Amino acid sequence: MSTAAASAGANEGSARAANPWVIAMVVSLATFMEVLDTTIANVALRYISGGLAVSSDEASWVVTTYLVSNAIVLVASSFIAKRYGRRRFYLICLATFTASSILCGLAWNLESLLLFRMIQGFAGGGMVPISQSILADSFPPSKRGQAFALFGVAVVVAPVVGPTLGGYLSDNFSWHWCFLINGPVGVLAFALIYMLVNEPASLKKEREDMRRKGVRFDIVGFLLVATFLGALELVLDRGQTEDWFGSNFIVVSTMICVAAFLLAIPWLISARNPVVDVRLLASRQFGSCFIVMLATGAILIATTQFIPQVLQENYGYTATWAGMALSPGGLVTMFMMFVAGRLSGRFQPKYMIAIGMAIIGLAMYDLTRLTADANFGFFVWSRIFLGIGLPLIFIPMTSASYDGLRPDQTDQASALINAARNTGGSIGVSIASNVLAHREQWHQSRLVEHVIPSDPAYNQAMQTATQVFVQRGSSSGDAQSQAMGWIWQQVQQQSSFLAYIDVFHVLMLISLAMVPLALILRRIDLGNDDHPKAAH
């Protein structure tokens, strides 16, 4: 829905029959639930892999499958809502999301879980941008900034709360409850939205105009974009386990990905009503914002998965405590959202985004100081630094990404920026997983080179460890075998630590690479923010 339509809808009051703040809270609740599912399963992956008898790599598809399917639908949600009714589309998405969440909790194997997660992602993809449009209709222009601050808290804090809640449910109940919990929340949100939210007459008129003119959905463009994103995710997810281009599966998937991309560009440029306006992505202003949001999503989702993972695998934390390491960062993010909202009216977005990315880069550098004796506070503070930087990116992105766009381009821009966050998150998880697996093997092969009888350090370690096991009551032969096992365990542990450090180095470089990209953004008029609905 365009900004003009949003203003008209607000004036008509059709969406404001109820208290607008009640609508804002209900819509934010539904959005919080949807965004929560991007990360709630992260700390439960060990439980999922054990319960379904699959590897940890396969279990990670539970996260990436949701993100990719979510991003695919985001690009089409604007047109579907306008053509077939925003309220109807939103309620269908919410009902499908709730039902598929329950099915995820009842999944009997990995294949069924991935299928239901895909459906869940498709349904959730339509909820976030439509929620923004509902808020735009529910509030007059002078109050929309406050409404979108509340909405922004839901979008940014939910991925941080997810691991804490998921950890608690997994430790105390079952990983199934990470999905089943959406059932009662979804039913409540559906009932409230059905009763409180109406569709403005201007949207009904716009829908009738589209129907009369015969405007059709760009199914070809949508399928090409979906094929491109799906094949890209297959390559990134399966590349490491399939030996990359030594595998026919990866070669074919890459060819499909490239072919879909090359066919999509001319089609989307020439189509009468393209599902994606590629001209937006080609512009300096919006294109730069899109790339920065890709990187931000990659860092946010990757760290939200891999910090709890290293805590559980290398430090013996429970899923609950691994998730709680991220909670203080969520509180800081919530506070900083309002601070960033105030600052955004005084400082140029490009400077705030650059500073935010620099802070995130420092947070990632802090994580590269990872050691075997790192305590709980080390991870808490690293997440707090990240929580300071994120709002400095999300809030100014509203003004920066919408600067210079026509009113009829705002829906498309909102969908693309949200899609960038989710697609970036999926790509970030895949890149981090591949870096972790590859570098762990590399470090292990380097460390093993020193586990030889001619190495003085190895001999000293063997003698010391053997004496310790003898003192504990083992025979000389058993003690020597136990000492060798202990040394091998240390090699594996050190390889894992070094590989995680490499992951955080990569994320640090990604964030720092975004600083100059942010600085090339145009200066905007801080006193004329016509596009408040793009809170991300």
PyMOL commands that set and color helices and strands:
alter all, ss='L'
color gray80, all
select helices_A, chain A and resi 3-12+14-16+20-36+42-52+56-59+61-84+86-105+110-125+127-138+141-172+177-180+182-196+201-213+219-238+244-246+248-270+278-282+284-314+319-324+327-343+349-367+376-389+391-402+407-448+456-471+476-519+532-534
alter helices_A, ss='H'
color red, helices_A
deselect
rebuild
show_as cartoon
